[in-house]
Amino acid sequence: MKALHTLKIVVLAVFLTASFAAPDADAQRKRGEPTELYPDAARKSPAGTYAPRLAKQHKTLQEIYTEEGREQEALALAEEIINHERAKPFDKAIAMMTAGTVAVSMDDEARGIDYFERAIAEDALVNDNHYNLMVNLAALYINAEQFDKADPLLARLISETSTKNPDVYAMQASSFYNNDKFAEAIESLKKASELKGESQPQWNQMMLAAYAELGQDDQAIALGESILAKNPDDKRAISNLALLYSNNEQPEKAVALLDGARKRGLLNEAVDYERIFSTYYNMEQEAQAAGVLEEGLAKGILPQEAKYYTMLAQAHYFSDSIAPAISAAQKAADLSKDGEPGLFLAQVLGQEDRNAEAIAAARAAIAKGVKSPGTAWMVIARAEYYSDNLAAAKTAYREAAKDPTTRDQAQKALAQISR
């Protein structure tokens, strides 16, 4: 069970640019161009030279592979290079890397994975391309939910390069998390945050969820409180911490946090008000729950929908505020496409001995459609009985007896009033 939001971490990153690292890296650095991305790599970067016979094809491929509408042409040219009898491993690897990038741009990620795997296996690319390709391949694995392939690939990348790129560790964490390796995900996130110098909102959310998955609720709450302390107006941090409090039987803290945010104007979506309502309601503080809904409806944050007026009616009813409950239930009945809110209205009216109104509401509910017509007929029967309309009551009980859910109850009542 994922205690916080179900986290599906999609990481097909921005890395997919298939930039070609210059074979002459030393000359590149002397010109003041960017230094290598993996300076601590144990792997010695290959020379990275083309077969002279294929230089023209490589030049054409590099010119067209990003041009829209020329994808098939690029793939065909890449295959020509890969299958050329004079092709060196570097020629093949560059062509495979390019073809894989084109395939991904065409949303053919399975083909992209195949090309990238083969390009890495050639072991001929310069380090920047070789290891960037591993990052890209890991992203594709994760997107394809092939976490058992992503995990070892990222472990290999980190081991071989000693990379200090926090995004690589964050990607590793996402793979671990989605592979139900929550402890490992936490360690990778800690490393990412250390290298970044600060954590990121998505990383925080993932770490909170990982702690919750492991049942390490104290650590999750401590982290949530720490995150919120740094930014008290962070709505996501407020929601996450409130959920942790609720899940750990600390509803008072949850509702205080949420309601404080509401009063500061930080919560402005329907889901926010629903969460506060539910927390109050589950604490049996129905009057406060009703007040939250009324504010949301008045401000237009909650739409004028039957479900919210039904919730409001129930909150008022269980807080013994019968008149507002009837008013809200009537509004819900008017707005609803089915008769369920109207049935609740009829039941409340019947309990208040407003029998004529109860009968009308129950009949209107039946006309709109209810899950248990027998329940509505039972309301009518009782209201008719207490209105001294014995014949009408018997008729209603007979209708209720047609519904399996109320058959026994209706038959017993009918037997009693027929004596």
N, C-alpha and C positions, 0 to 999 in steps of 0.2 A: 504494500500500500504506500502510495506517495502522499505524505501528509500535507505537504504544500501543493501548489499547482503541479499537475503532471507536466514534467519538464521534458519536452522533446527538443533537444539542442541541435539545431541545424547549423552546420558549420562550413558549408561550401563557400570557402572564403574567397575573398578578394585576391587570394594568391593566384588565381587562375588567369594569369596574364601571358604565360609562356614566353616571357622575355628571354632572349638568347644572350647568355653570358658570352662575352668576347673570348675567343680561344686564347688570345694573347693578353692574359690578365695583368702581367707586369706592365705592358705598354699602356693598358687602360688606366692603371693606378698612376703612372707617371703623368698622364694627361689630366690628372685631378678628378677623374671620374670615380664613382662610388667604389669603395673597397669591397672585398669579398664578404659575403653574408655569413659565412661559417669559418671564421679564421682559426678556430680551435679544432677543426675536424682532423681526426686521425688519418683519414683517407687522403692519399696524395692525389691532388687534382690532375686528371689526365691532360695531355697537351690539347686535345680537342681540335683535330684538323680534318678537313674534308678530303675525300678522294678528288684529285684534280678534274677527273672526267665528269664529276657530279656538281661542280661549283655552280654551273649555270642553273641547274634544276633547283639547288638550294636557294639561290638568289630569287628565283621566281616564286618558290614556295613561301619564302619570308615576305614577299611583296603581296601575295594574294590571300594568305590564310586568315586575315582579319577582315577581308572585304565581304560585305554582305552579298549573298547570292552566288558566291563562288566556292561554297563549302565543298560541294561534290568534286569540283575541279581540284581543290586543294587536297582532298583525300586521295583522289586518283594519282596525283603527282607524288604524294607521300608514299603511296604503295609502290610506285615506280622506283623511287629511290631505295626503299626497303628491300625490294626484290632484285635490284641491279646486281649483276655479277661482280662488279668492281666496288660495291659499297663496303666501306669499312664499318666497324662497330659504331663509330661516332656518327657516320652518315645515317645509319639505321636508327640510332637512338634519337638524334635530332628530328628525323622524320616522324618517328613514333610519338615523340613528345608533341610535335605540332599537330599530328593527326588526332591525338587524344584530346587536345584542346579544342579542335574543330568539332569533334564528336560531341563534347560536352556542350559546346555552344548550340548544338542542334538538339539538345536534350536527350542525347543518346549516351547516358552515363555508363551503361554497361560496356559499350564499345570504348568509351574513354578509359574506363578501368583497365580493359585489356591492353590498350596501347601503352598506358602509363606503366603497367606491370612489366611489359616487354622492354620498354625503354630503360627502366631501372635495372633489369636483368642484364642488359648489354654492358653495364658498368663502364660506360665510355664518356659520359657527359662530364663537363667541368663541375666542380663541387656545387656552385650556386644552383645550376640547373638540376643536378642530380638530387640534391636534398630538397630543393623547392618542389620537385616532382613528387617526392615522398610526402610532403605536406599536402599537396593537392590530391594525391591518391588516398591518403588517410581521410581527407574531407569527403571524398566520393564514397569511401567505405562507410563512413558514418551516416551519410545521407541515405545509403542503401541498407542501413541497419546491419552491416557486416562488421560488427564491433570486434569480433574475434580475429579479424584481419587488421583492423585499425590499431588495436592495442599493441600487438607486437611490432608493427611497422613504426609507430611513434616511439616506442621504447628503443628500437634500433636507431632511429634518427637522433634521439637525445643522447644515447650512448656513444654513437660515432662522432657527433659534432660538439657535444658539451654546450649546446646552444643556450644562449641567455635571452632568447625571444620569449616573452611571457605569453604571447598568443599561442605558441606551440604547446605550452603546458596547459593553457585553458582548453585547447582542442583535445588534448589528452584527457583532461578532466571530464569533458563532455562525453567522450567515448566511454570512459569508465562508468560514469553515472548512468548512461543509457544501457550499459551492460551489467547493471546492478552491482558494480564494484564501488560501493559508496565510500569505503575507507580510503581506497586508492584515489578516488576523485577528490576527496578532501585534501590529501597530501599534494596533489597536482595543483589544486587551486591555491593552496598556501604558497607554493613555489612561484606560481604566476603572479600572485599579489606581491611577493617579496621582490621579484625582478621588476615589476611595474612600478613599485614604490607606493602603490595604492590598489585597493580592490575596485572592481567594476560592479555595477548593479546586477548584471546577469550572473556574475561569478558569485556574488553574495547570495542571490536567490538559489543558485545551485548548491552552495555549501549548506545553507539552511535546510534545504530539502534532503541533502545527504545525511546530515546529522539526524534529522527526523526519521529517515528510513532506518538508521542504525539504532533508533531508540535512545539516542543520546540527547534527550530533551533539554537537560540543563545546559549543555554546550550550545544547542540551537538557540535557546532563549537568551543566553549570555551574548551570543553573536548578534542576535536580533536587536537586543538592547543597545549594544555597542554601535551598530550601524545607525540606529535611530538617534542616538545621542549626538552623532556627528552631523546629522541633518534632520532636525525634529519635524520638518515639514515635508519629508519625503513620503509621499502617499503609499508607494509600494512597500517601503519599510514599515509603515504603520500597519498596513493590511497583513503583511507577513507575520509581524510580531503578534498582532491580535489573534491571528489564526493559531499560532503556537500556544498562546495563553489559553485559548478555547480548548484546544486539543489536550491540554495538560491540566484540565479542571481548574482553571483560573479565570472563570468568566467575568469576575468583577474587574480584573485588570484589563481584560479584552474590551469590555464595554466602556470602561473609563477612557481607554486609549481611543477607541473609535468615536465615542461621543465627544471627546475633547476635540478631535480633528473635525468633526461635523460642526461644532460650534465656532471653530476658527475658519470655517468656510473651505476646508481642504477637500471635503468629500462632495462631489457634484455629479455623481453618476447613480443610476438606479441600483446597480449592484452594491454600491456602498450603503445605501439606505436599507436594502434588503438584509445585508449582513448585520447591521446594527439592530434592526428589528428582530431578526432571528435570535441574536444573542440575548436581548432583553426578554423575548418571549420564552426562550428555553430556561431562563432564570425565574420564570413565573412573575416577571415584572411587566404585566400586560399593559398597564396604563402608560408606562414609559414607551413601550413598543408602539402603542397606538399614537402617541405624540410624535414619534419619529416619522411614521407614515403620513400623518396629517401634514407635517412640515414639508415632506417630500412632494406630496400632491399639491400643496399650496404654492410651492416654488416652481412647479413644473418639472422637477427633477424626475419624479415618478409620473409616467403617462396615465391618462384617465382610462384605466383598463379595469376590467372586472376583477382580475386576480388581486389587485392591490386593495380594492374596496372590500373584497371577501376577507383578506387578511386583516384589514382594519375592523371589520365587523366582528370577527372572532376575537381580536384583542380586546375590543370594548366589551364584548359579551363576558369574557372570562375575568374582566376587571369589574364586573357587576355594573357596567355603564350601559344599561339596556336601551335607553332611548337612542344614544349615538350608534349603538350596534344595529338597531333596526334601520336607522337612516342610512348607514353605510351598506347594509345588506340590500336595501331597496335599490341603491345606486348600482351595486354589483349586479343585481338581477336585471336591471334595465340595460346594462352594458353587455351582459353575457350573451353569447350565442347559444348556450345550452341552459338547461334549467337548474343546474346544481346550486348556484347562489340563491335562486328563488326558493329552492327547497329549504335551505338554511333559514331564509327569511320566514318561511311558513312555520318552521319548527319553533323559532323564537316567538313569533306572534301567538302560536298556539299555547306556549308556556305562559304567556302573559294574558291568557284568556281573551285575546282579541280574535275571537273565533271566526267572525265573518271575513276579516282580513286574512286570517290564516288559510281559510278555504280558498279564497281567491288567489292567494299567492301559490298555494300548492297546485291548483288547477293550471295556473299559468306555467308553472315549472314542468308539469306533465306535458303540456302542449309544446314546450321548447325541447323537451327530451331530457330524461334523467337516467342515471345508471340503474337505480332501483325504483321503478314506478310504485312498487308496493309501499315503500317508505312514505312517499307523498300521499298515497291513499290512506295510510294509517293516520297521517296528520288530519286529513279531511274527515275520516271516520270519527276521531276523537272530538274534533271541533263540532261536528254535527251532533254528536252524542251530548256534549255539554251545552249545546244550543237547544236541547230537547227535541231534536229532529231524528227520532229513533229509526224511522224507515230509511232516511238518507244515510245514517250511520251504518246500518246493516248493508246497504248497497255498497258503500265505500269499503267495508271490511271484506265483502265478497271479491271486490276488485283487488284488494291487497292480497287475498289468498291465492290469486293467480300468479303472484310473484314468488318464486322459491325462497327468496331471502326473507320474506315476511309471512309465508304461508302459515307456519305453526302459530305464530303470535296472533295473526288475524283470526284464525279458526277458534282459538281459545277465547278471544274477545267477543267474537260473534256468538259463541256458545253461551257466554255469560249474560249478554244482553238479550238473548232469546228465551231465557227461562221464564 
